[in-house]
Amino acid sequence: MRNENVARILPLLVGDAKDRLESLVAAVDTFGPFGEIFRIVYLLAVRIFIADDLAESPELLNRTLALFKQVEAASLPSRIIFPWLPTVAYLKRKAAGMRLYIIFDKIV
């Protein structure tokens, strides 16, 4: 990233991380740290690489994270061995990918 882009986005990143970490401290008894920290990292990555519109909407952020997890869960080693075999996991991965495409298409 260029210096001016980093300078522009850095206050947003710090604010996002601060807000999320403060909410974690407030709910210290009810959260799982790994899942919540993963969500913070995902939010920061979305803010840097994808779109501010997506990072500003908690609903879209949660929806895209769930779709990315579906794509990851449907990536099986059997697909490497049998690339021509249309498995259920492959169809789920394609469906999640199409939903992600629709979300990103609307944003663009």
N, C-alpha and C positions, 0 to 999 in steps of 0.2 A: 504494500500500500504506500501511496505517497504520503509525505509528511503532513500535507494540508488535510488529507482525508483522515489520517490518524488523529490529528489535532481536533478535527470536527467531531469525530465519533467518540473520542475518549471520555468526555463528560457523560455521554449517554451510557457508556459501558459501566462507568463507575457508579452512576445512579442506579442502573439496573441491578448490579451486584449488591449495592448497599441496601436497596429496598427488599430484595429477596432474602438476604442474610438477616436483616432486622425482623422479617416475618418469621424466619426460622427460629430466632432466639425467643420470640414471643410464644411460639408453639413448641417449645423444647420437649414437652412430654409426648407429643403426638406425631412426630415425623420420623421417617427413616432417612438418615443423613445421606446415604448413597443415592437414593432416588431424587432427593431434593437438590443435591449438588449437581447431579447429572442434568436436571432441568435448568439450573443456572448456567451451566456450560453450554447447553443447547440454546438458551436465550441469547447468550453473548455471541455464539457462532452465527445465529440467525441475524442478529443486529449487524455483525461485520460483513457476512458474505451474501445474505439473501436479500431481505428487504425490511425497512423500518416499519412498513404497514403490518407485516406479519408479527414483528416483535412487539408492536403496540397492542395487539389483540390477543388476550389470554386464551380465548376460545380457539382461534386459528392456531395459536402456538401449541396448545394441547392436542388439537386434531392432527396437525402435521407431525408432531412427535409420535403420536400413536401410529400414524401411517408409516413413518420411517421404521418403527419397531416391527410392524407387520412385514415390511420388506425384508428386514434383517432376519426375522424368524423364519421366513419362507426360503431363505438361501440355504439349500441343502447340498452336501457333497455329492449326492446321487445325481444332481443336475450336471456335474462335470463328467461323470461316467456315462450317463445316458442323456445327452443334450436334446435329443429328439423326443423324449418321453414327456407328454403333457401331464404332469402330476397335479394333485390338488394344491400342493404348496406353490407350484409354479403359477397356477391360475390365481391364487390369492395374492401372490406377489405382483402379478400383472394388474389386478384390480386395484391394489393399493397404489401402484405407480400411476394408474390412470386418475385416481382421485387426487394425488399430489399434483399431477399435471393440470387438472382443472382448477385447483386452488391457485397455483402459480400463474396460470393463464389469466385468471381474473385480476390478480394483482398487477401483472404487467400491462 
